[in-house]
């Protein structure tokens, strides 16, 4: 749930209270840049920790890895969430809508709705009963 809280504080998602509550996008999917979301949710992009390496001052690997991370993020910057969810009917089918017809209807509802659909997130945990020996 930490990621959801971080995304909420950053304005990417919002929580909805009540019986059919959950989370939903706070902005249109077209305005959510994947590179920005990754930069916000990831703590660091160091592929290798060079801080304690004795050859770091003479090593060329650090520069190469920094360039690789920059290129990775540059590619992500070219995409929005809308680009990744373009096949909504297929996604709806994966997320428990049993028939293809239901998937198409769900896709139409998502496309027609002014706000993105709410996806429930349950915070319930299952606890095991203690045995007499415990």
Buried (B, 14 or more C-beta within 10 A) or exposed (E): EEEBEEBBEEEBBBBBEEEEEBBBBBBEBEEBBBBBBBEEEEEEBEBEEBEEEEEEEEEEEBEEBEEEEEEBBEEBBEEBBEEEEEEBBEBBBEEEBEEEEBBBBBBEEBEEEEEBEBEEEEEEEEEEEEEEEE
